[in-house]
Amino acid sequence: MTVILAQQPGGGASGSLLMLLVIGVLFYFLLIRPQQKRAREQRNLVNSLGVGDLVVTIGGFHGTITSVDDSTVRLELNPTNTVTVSKQAIARRTVAAGTGDADVDSKGVNE
């Protein structure tokens, strides 16, 4: 014997609205909020850059910051090579200046 369940007429609108609300909340907590957190951490990293910090760029360059401007930093890759990159191109700090802590990420936590 098979039981067929049918949606009652007129009751579907409130169920659909509730499901849409649940999906909206899931999107916020799974997609929007984590992205805002990552953007805030990147902003904090960029604002805290200083001379002497060892950093890694998004292109994979490892270097020491020798000067900081409003929107750029100058990296010393080795004693003979220096490059100027945008502050936004800094992916993470590997050693905080003066602390000697190795592998410090943008949150300031050891990896």
C-alpha positions as CSV (number, residue, x, y, z in Angstrom):
1,M,0.0,0.0,0.0
2,T,1.4,3.4,-1.0
3,V,0.7,6.6,0.8
4,I,0.9,9.7,-1.2
5,L,1.5,12.9,0.6
6,A,0.3,16.1,-1.1
7,Q,0.9,19.6,-0.1
8,Q,-2.2,21.2,1.2
9,P,-3.4,24.2,-0.9
10,G,-2.6,27.6,0.6
11,G,0.0,26.4,3.1
12,G,3.0,26.5,0.7
13,A,3.7,30.2,0.9
14,S,4.8,30.2,4.5
15,G,6.9,27.1,4.1
16,S,8.6,28.6,1.0
17,L,9.3,31.9,2.9
18,L,10.8,30.0,5.8
19,M,13.0,27.9,3.5
20,L,14.2,31.1,1.8
21,L,15.0,32.7,5.1
22,V,17.0,29.6,6.2
23,I,19.0,29.6,3.0
24,G,19.7,33.4,3.4
25,V,21.0,32.7,7.0
26,L,23.2,29.9,5.7
27,F,24.7,32.0,3.0
28,Y,25.5,34.7,5.6
29,F,27.3,32.4,8.0
30,L,29.0,30.2,5.4
31,L,30.0,32.7,2.7
32,I,29.6,36.3,3.6
33,R,30.8,36.4,7.2
34,P,34.1,34.4,6.6
35,Q,34.9,36.6,3.6
36,Q,34.5,39.7,5.7
37,K,36.7,38.3,8.4
38,R,39.5,37.5,5.9
39,A,39.2,41.0,4.4
40,R,39.5,42.5,7.9
41,E,42.5,40.4,8.7
42,Q,44.2,41.4,5.4
43,R,43.5,45.1,6.2
44,N,45.0,44.7,9.7
45,L,48.1,43.0,8.2
46,V,48.6,45.7,5.6
47,N,48.2,48.5,8.2
48,S,50.7,46.8,10.6
49,L,53.5,46.4,8.1
50,G,56.8,47.9,9.2
51,V,60.4,48.2,8.2
52,G,62.3,44.9,9.1
53,D,59.3,42.6,8.7
54,L,60.0,39.4,6.8
55,V,57.0,38.8,4.4
56,V,55.8,36.7,1.6
57,T,54.0,38.2,-1.4
58,I,51.1,36.7,-3.3
59,G,53.6,35.9,-6.1
60,G,55.8,33.9,-3.7
61,F,58.6,36.4,-3.2
62,H,60.2,36.2,0.3
63,G,61.8,39.4,1.5
64,T,62.5,42.0,4.1
65,I,60.6,45.3,4.1
66,T,63.1,48.2,3.8
67,S,60.6,51.1,3.4
68,V,56.9,51.6,3.6
69,D,54.8,54.2,1.7
70,D,51.1,54.9,1.6
71,S,50.3,52.2,-0.9
72,T,53.7,50.4,-1.6
73,V,56.5,48.7,0.2
74,R,60.0,48.1,-0.8
75,L,61.3,44.5,-0.3
76,E,64.9,43.4,-0.2
77,L,64.9,39.9,-1.7
78,N,68.7,39.5,-1.3
79,P,71.5,42.1,-0.8
80,T,71.6,43.0,-4.5
81,N,67.9,42.8,-5.4
82,T,65.0,45.0,-4.2
83,V,61.5,45.3,-5.6
84,T,58.6,47.7,-5.0
85,V,55.2,46.0,-4.5
86,S,51.8,47.1,-3.6
87,K,50.9,46.6,0.1
88,Q,47.9,44.5,-1.0
89,A,50.4,42.1,-2.6
90,I,51.7,41.0,0.8
91,A,50.2,37.6,1.7
92,R,51.6,37.1,5.1
93,R,54.3,38.0,7.6
94,T,56.8,35.3,8.2
95,V,58.7,36.9,11.1
96,A,57.4,39.8,13.1
97,A,60.0,42.6,13.4
98,G,62.1,42.3,16.6
99,T,60.3,39.2,17.9
100,G,62.0,36.3,16.2
101,D,58.7,34.4,16.0
102,A,58.9,32.2,12.9
103,D,55.9,31.6,10.6
104,V,53.6,34.3,11.9
105,D,50.5,34.5,9.7
106,S,48.2,37.5,9.1
107,K,46.4,36.8,12.4
108,G,49.6,36.9,14.4
109,V,49.4,33.2,15.2
110,N,52.2,30.8,14.8
111,E,51.5,28.1,12.1
